[in-house]
Amino acid sequence: MPCPLLGALDCRAPRRGLSRRASALGDNARPDKTGRGTRRSAATKTDTGTFLRSLLIVASLLAAAALWRILGPAPPTSEGTVTVARTLKAVMGTDCEVKIVLRADQEPRADSAFAAAERALRDVEALMSRHIERSELSRLNGAPAGEKVPLSARTLEVLKASRDLHRETRGAFDVTVWPLVRLWEGAGKVCRLPSAAEVAAARGSSQWDQIRLLQDGAVKTTTTAGADLGGIAKGFGVDLAVEALKKEGISGGIVNLGGGLRCFGRPPGGDKWEVDVLDPFRADKKETFAALWIGEGAVCTSGNYHRYSLINGVRYSHIIDPSTGWPAKASPSATVVAPTCMIADGWATALCVLGPEGLALLPKDAGMEAMVVVGDPGSAVAYVTEGFPRLFKDPPGIPVKPWRSAVPVGLIHRGVERVADDAGHLFARHSHDVLRGRSADEEDPFHGTLGDSRLKRLHALRVVLLVIDLREVVQHRE
C-alpha cells in the first residue's frame, strides 16, 4: 500500500542542501600538484552525494512507515476486536456517523454493514421527508380533504407514535404544526416576524383532529392539515439502522444522526459507551457540556442552537411551542436517555417546549432519564430526573438539581387546556359522526377505535368533570 505521507516527506529539499554543500567543498578545495583540478575527483563527489541521498531517502521512508502505523487503523484489542467508523453524508439534512465493533476476522464485512445501515436511513428519508416531493408525507400534506392517502407500515408507525407522544406530553410534541414551521421558516428568510393573525391562522389550519389514521393510510378533514416529522423521524431512522447492523452480525456500535444516537453492544475494552453532550451556549465551537456513560440505549439532545431563524438579531428556535405558535424558549437544551431513539427524539423536543416541568410527565418504569437546562450562560441550571446523575462521566460545570416530583401549577394549566380542547373535539366529532354515519371500526385521532354514541357521551362527560376538578386544584394551589 503506498504511503500517503511520502508527499509530505519530499526528498527534493535535502537534495538541494546536499548540492550546495558539495559546491562549497569543491570551491574551497586546493588544486593538486598536477594542476588537474581539486584533490577530490568528480567520480568521488558523485559517489558521496549518491550515498547521502540514498541514506536520507531510506530514513524518510522509515519515518513515514512509522507514522503510517500510528495514524492508520487501530490494531485489534486484547479481545480481538477492531472499531471501524464511517460518515454517511447528507442524510435527512445532516451527516450520520456510524461506528461498528468487529472481530478481526469480520473486517471484510464492514462495507456490507455500513451499506445496510445507510439503506435503512435513506428509506426513512424517502418516506417521511417533507422536502422530498414524492415522499409519502409530502403526498399526505398535499392531499385534498376527504381523499385517502395510502401509507406504508413504517410511516403509519411513526405517525401513531407521534399521536401517542402528543397525548403523553399534553400537546407539547405536535407534528401537526407543519403550517407553523413553514410560516417561521419563511419569516427567517425575509427577516420579518409573523403577525399574530398569521400565527393564529397557521395554528388553526392543522390539528390532530383534522387527520384520521386508518389501517393502511390516512384521511384529512381539511386540505390545510399536515405533519412535519422532523422531530421524530431521525430517531426512527437511527433505530432501523441499528437493527440493520444487528442483522449483519455486528455485535456493537453507535449510530449518530443530528443530535440523536443509539448505542448497542459493548465498546472495545469496556462495558459502556462514552457520549458527549454539546454545550448549548458554545455549540458553534463544538465544546462539550457533559459526558455520559451509556450501555444499551439511545440519547437525544434537542435545543435552539443547531437550527434557528435569525430575525432582527434575535435567534428563534426551529422547535415550535404548539400552545403559542411561537418558537419554544423554555429550555436551550434538553437531553433524553431512552430505550429507543425515536422516543428519545420526541421527548427531547417536547422538553424544549415544556422546560423542567415536563420531567414530571416522563413515563414511569420506561427506562427513561432526562436533563433540562434553563437560564443564560452566567446563570444556567440543569434539572435532572432522579437517575440521571448516575449516568455522568463528566457532569456539567453548572449547578445540577433534581426536579421535584409534584406536578407544578403551570403544567396543570397546560393539562386543563388540552383536556378542554379534547372535550370540545369529542362533542364536535360526535355530532359530525352521527350525521355522516361513521363506522365503529375507524380509528379516532385521540382515542383509538370509536364506540357507540352512548359510550362517547359518557366519556365526554367524564372529561368535563375532570376539567372542573383540575381547575379547582389550580385555584387551591394558587
Residue, then its C-alpha position, 0 to 999 in steps of 0.5 A: m500500500p503506498c504511503p500517503l505521507l511520502g508527499a509530505l516527506d519530499c526528498r527534493a529539499p535535502r537534495r538541494g542542501l546536499s548540492r550546495r554543500a558539495s559546491a562549497l567543498g569543491d570551491n574551497a578545495r586546493p588544486d593538486k600538484t598536477g594542476r588537474g583540478t581539486r584533490r577530490s575527483a568528480a567520480t568521488k563527489t558523485d559517489t558521496g552525494t549518491f550515498l547521502r541521498s540514498l541514506l536520507i531517502v531510506a530514513s524518510l521512508l522509515a519515518a513515514a512507515a512509522l507514522w503510517r502505523i500510528l495514524g492508520p487503523a487501530p490494531p485489534t484489542s486484547e479481545g480481538t476486536v477492531t472499531v471501524a467508523r464511517t460518515l454517511k453524508a447528507v442524510m435527512g439534512t445532516d451527516c450520520e456517523v456510524k461506528i461498528v465493533l468487529r472481530a478481526d476476522q469480520e473486517p471484510r464485512a464492514d462495507s456490507a454493514f455500513a451499506a445496510a445501515e445507510r439503506a435503512l436511513r435513506d428509506v426513512e428519508a424517502l418516506m417521511s421527508r417533507h422536502i422530498e416531493r414524492s415522499e409519502l408525507s409530502r403526498l399526505n400534506g398535499a392531499p385534498a380533504g376527504e381523499k385517502v392517502p395510502l401509507s406504508a407500515r413504517t410511516l403509519e408507525v411513526l405517525k401513531a407514535s407521534r399521536d401517542l407522544h402528543r397525548e403523553t406530553r399534553g400537546a407539547f410534541d405536535v407534528t401537526v404544526w407543519p403550517l407553523v414551521r413553514l410560516w417561521e421558516g419563511a419569516g427567517k428568510v425575509c427577516r420579518l416576524p409573523s403577525a399574530a393573525e398569521v400565527a393564529a391562522a397557521r395554528g388553526s389550519s392543522q390539528w390532530d383532529q383534522i387527520r384520521l389514521l386508518q389501517d393502511g393510510a390516512v384521511k384529512t378533514t381539511t386540505t390545510a392539515g399536515a405533519d412535519l416529522g422532523g422531530i421524530a423521524k431521525g430517531f426512527g431512522v437511527d433505530l432501523a439502522v441499528e437493527a440493520l447492523k444487528k442483522e449483519g452480525i455486528s455485535g456493537g456500535i453507535v449510530n449518530l444522526g443530528g443530535g440523536l444516537r443509539c448505542f448497542g453492544r459493548p465498546p472495545g475494552g469496556d462495558k459502556w459507551e462514552v457520549d458527549v453532550l454539546d454545550p448549548f451556549r458554545a455549540d458553534k465551537k463544538e465544546t462539550f457540556a457533559a459526558l455520559w456513560i451509556g450501555e444499551g440505549a439511545v440519547c437525544t439532545s434537542g435545543n435552539y442552537h443547531r437550527y434557528s431563524l435569525i430575525n432582527g438579531v434575535r435567534y428563534s428556535h426551529i422547535i415550535d411551542p404548539s400552545t403559542g405558535w411561537p418558537a419554544k424558549a423554555s429550555p436551550s437544551a434538553t437531553v433524553v436517555a431512552p430505550t429507543c431513539m425515536i422516543a428519545d427524539g420526541w421527548a427531547t423536543a417536547l422538553c424544549v417546549l415544556g422546560p423542567e416541568g415536563l420531567a414530571l410527565l416522563p413515563k414511569d418504569a420506561g427506562m427513561e432519564a432526562m436533563v433540562v437546562v434553563g437560564d443564560p450562560g452566567s446563570a444556567v441550571a440543569y434539572v435532572t430526573e432522579g437517575f440521571p446523575r448516575l449516568f455522568k462521566d463528566p457532569p456539567g460545570i453548572p449547578v445540577k438539581p433534581w426536579r421535584s416530583a409534584v406536578p407544578v401549577g403551570l403544567i396543570h394549566r397546560g393539562v386543563e387546556r388540552v383536556a378542554d380542547d379534547a372535550g370540545h373535539l369529542f362533542a364536535r366529532h360526535s355530532h359530525d359522526v352521527l350525521r355522516g354515519r361513521s363506522a365503529d371500526e375507524e380509528d379516532p385521532f385521540h382515542g383509538t377505535l370509536g364506540d357507540s354514541r352512548l359510550k362517547r357521551l359518557h366519556a365526554l362527560r367524564v372529561v368535563l368533570l375532570v376539567i372542573d376538578l383540575r381547575e379547582v386544584v389550580q385555584h387551591r394551589e394558587 
